[in-house]
Amino acid sequence: MTTSTTSAQAPALNGQVIGQAERSTRAVLERLLADTDTPFQQWVTLNLLGAAPHSEPALVEHLATGLLIDPAAAQDAVDAARASGLIDGFDNVAFTAAGQARFDAITAGIADITVRLYADLPHDDLVVARRVLETLTERARAALAA
């Protein structure tokens, strides 16, 4: 008796399941961002600055790498945040008062969303899910780089 590779059991977790989860949670985030008049790439720009200080070149590079976008598109997002009065500076890009207020409001909204979506999921399951998703991300990025 021979076995076919097509008869192998499909993985319980695959790109379709991951994609559905990402698109669904992204849609929830997009509602919050729309309420604050913040495009997604602009939010990621603010989020990067909230995590650590950056020079503008480092911010653009981190944004392009993290979102897998062209550096010109990343620069456009940084320029849009600056034009909206949310950030200032070049060697040390920082929030303006309006940028800090926007960052704080969105962060608080995300905290509320996170509680609603993750509250009853076991911590150990979330730790394993994170580890699996980080491994898949590393492998996919390596495949893209090859």
C-alpha positions in Angstrom: 0.0 0.0 0.0 1.4 3.4 -0.9 0.6 6.7 0.7 0.3 9.9 -1.2 1.7 13.2 0.0 -1.8 14.7 -0.7 -3.3 12.3 1.9 -1.1 13.8 4.7 -3.0 15.6 7.3 -3.2 19.3 6.7 -1.8 21.5 9.4 -4.3 22.8 11.9 -2.8 26.3 11.5 -2.1 27.6 8.0 -1.9 30.9 6.1 -5.7 31.0 5.5 -6.5 30.8 9.2 -3.7 33.2 10.1 -4.9 35.6 7.4 -8.5 35.5 8.5 -7.4 36.3 12.1 -5.2 39.1 10.9 -7.8 40.7 8.6 -10.5 40.5 11.3 -8.4 42.0 14.0 -7.0 44.6 11.5 -10.6 45.6 10.6 -11.3 46.2 14.3 -8.2 48.3 14.5 -9.1 50.2 11.3 -12.4 51.3 12.9 -10.5 52.8 15.9 -8.0 54.5 13.6 -10.9 55.9 11.4 -12.4 57.4 14.6 -9.1 59.2 15.2 -8.5 60.1 11.5 -5.3 58.1 11.5 -4.3 56.0 8.5 -2.8 52.6 9.3 0.8 53.4 8.2 0.7 56.7 10.1 -0.4 54.7 13.2 2.5 52.3 12.8 4.8 55.3 12.5 3.5 56.6 15.8 3.7 53.2 17.4 7.3 52.8 16.5 8.1 56.2 18.0 6.2 55.2 21.2 8.4 52.2 21.6 11.8 53.9 21.1 13.3 57.1 19.8 14.4 57.1 16.2 16.2 59.3 13.7 14.1 59.9 10.6 16.3 57.5 8.4 16.0 54.8 11.1 12.3 55.3 11.4 11.8 55.0 7.7 13.9 51.9 7.5 12.1 50.3 10.5 8.7 51.2 9.0 9.6 49.8 5.5 11.1 46.6 7.0 8.2 46.0 9.5 5.4 46.6 7.0 7.3 45.1 4.0 6.8 48.3 2.0 9.0 50.3 -0.3 11.2 52.8 1.5 9.5 55.6 -0.5 6.1 54.6 0.9 7.6 54.5 4.4 9.0 58.0 3.9 5.5 59.1 2.7 4.0 57.8 5.9 6.6 59.7 8.0 6.0 62.8 5.9 2.2 62.5 6.4 2.6 62.2 10.1 4.8 65.4 10.1 2.4 67.2 7.8 -0.5 66.3 10.2 1.4 67.9 13.1 2.0 64.6 14.9 5.8 64.4 14.8 8.7 66.8 14.6 12.5 66.5 14.2 14.9 64.7 12.0 17.9 63.4 14.1 15.6 62.7 17.0 12.0 62.4 15.7 9.6 63.0 18.5 5.8 63.4 19.1 4.4 66.9 19.1 1.7 67.5 21.8 -0.9 66.5 19.3 1.0 63.4 18.3 1.4 62.3 21.9 -2.3 62.8 22.5 -3.2 60.8 19.4 -0.8 58.0 20.4 -2.2 57.9 23.9 -5.8 57.8 22.6 -5.2 55.0 20.1 -3.1 53.0 22.7 -6.0 53.2 25.2 -8.4 52.1 22.5 -6.2 49.2 21.6 -6.0 48.2 25.2 -9.8 48.0 25.4 -10.0 46.0 22.2 -7.3 43.6 23.5 -9.3 42.9 26.7 -12.4 42.1 24.7 -10.6 39.8 22.2 -8.1 38.0 24.4 -9.6 38.1 27.9 -10.7 34.5 28.2 -7.9 32.9 26.3 -5.4 30.9 28.4 -2.1 32.7 28.9 -0.1 29.5 28.0 -2.0 29.2 24.7 -1.2 32.8 23.8 2.5 32.2 24.6 2.6 29.2 22.2 0.6 31.0 19.5 3.1 33.9 19.7 6.1 31.6 19.4 4.6 29.8 16.4 3.6 33.1 14.7 7.1 34.5 15.3 8.7 31.4 13.8 6.4 31.5 10.8 7.3 35.2 10.3 11.0 34.5 10.5 10.7 31.7 8.0 8.6 33.7 5.6 11.0 36.7 5.7 13.9 34.3 5.1 12.1 32.9 2.1 11.5 36.4 0.8 15.2 37.3 1.2 16.3 34.1 -0.6 
